[in-house]
């Protein structure tokens, strides 16, 4: 595996955090019956806050193309994350 891909995954962490949070929300909705609303709301909120913190940490970094030029990474792209 090319080391550039691993480096690009670190720049893609807000999307990875949101994806993991969505997966946890779906699993909590399936397996937790009584406390479903509260648990899913809490997991979704924590996941979104974690993604916001990670995206905020990426502001001001030098913009670069990710995944061999398929995705542009600059402050505007980070803002819309």
matplotlib code that plots the C-alpha trace (Angstrom):
import matplotlib.pyplot as plt

x = [0.0, 1.3, 2.2, 0.6, -2.8, -2.3, -1.2, -4.3, -6.6, -5.4, -6.6, -9.9, -10.6, -13.8, -15.6, -14.3, -15.5, -19.0, -19.2, -18.2, -20.8, -23.5, -22.6, -22.8, -26.2, -27.6, -26.2, -27.6, -31.0, -31.0, -29.8, -31.0, -34.8, -35.8, -33.2, -33.1, -33.9, -31.6, -28.7, -28.9, -29.2, -26.2, -24.0, -25.0, -24.2, -20.8, -19.9, -20.8, -18.9, -15.8, -15.9, -16.2, -13.1, -11.1, -12.2, -11.4, -7.9, -7.4, -8.1, -5.0, -3.2, -1.7, -4.2, -3.2, -4.9, -5.9, -6.0, -3.8, -5.8, -9.3, -10.3, -9.3, -8.3, -8.3, -10.0, -13.2, -13.5, -12.9, -15.5, -18.2, -17.3]
y = [0.0, 3.4, 5.5, 8.6, 6.9, 6.4, 10.1, 11.1, 9.1, 11.3, 14.4, 12.6, 12.0, 14.2, 12.0, 8.9, 10.1, 10.9, 7.5, 5.6, 7.7, 6.8, 3.1, 3.3, 5.1, 2.3, -0.4, 1.3, 1.6, -2.1, -3.4, -0.9, -1.0, 0.9, 3.6, 4.0, 7.7, 8.9, 6.7, 7.5, 11.2, 11.1, 9.1, 11.3, 14.5, 13.2, 12.1, 15.4, 17.3, 15.0, 15.6, 19.4, 19.4, 17.4, 19.6, 22.8, 21.4, 21.2, 24.9, 26.9, 23.8, 24.0, 22.9, 19.8, 17.3, 14.0, 10.5, 11.4, 14.5, 13.1, 15.4, 19.0, 19.8, 23.5, 25.9, 26.1, 22.3, 22.1, 24.8, 22.8, 19.6]
z = [0.0, -0.9, 2.2, 0.5, 0.9, 4.7, 5.0, 3.0, 5.4, 8.3, 6.4, 5.9, 9.6, 10.0, 7.4, 9.1, 12.5, 11.2, 9.4, 12.6, 14.6, 12.1, 12.4, 16.2, 16.0, 13.7, 16.0, 19.1, 17.4, 16.6, 20.0, 22.6, 22.7, 25.8, 25.8, 22.1, 21.7, 24.4, 23.4, 19.7, 20.3, 22.6, 20.2, 17.3, 19.2, 20.5, 17.0, 15.4, 18.1, 17.6, 13.9, 14.4, 16.7, 14.2, 11.3, 13.3, 13.9, 10.2, 9.5, 8.4, 7.0, 3.6, 1.0, -0.9, -3.2, -1.5, -3.0, -6.0, -6.9, -6.6, -3.6, -3.0, 0.6, 1.4, 4.0, 1.9, 1.8, 5.5, 6.2, 4.4, 6.2]

ax = plt.figure().add_subplot(projection="3d")
ax.plot(x, y, z, "-o")
ax.set_aspect("equal")
plt.show()
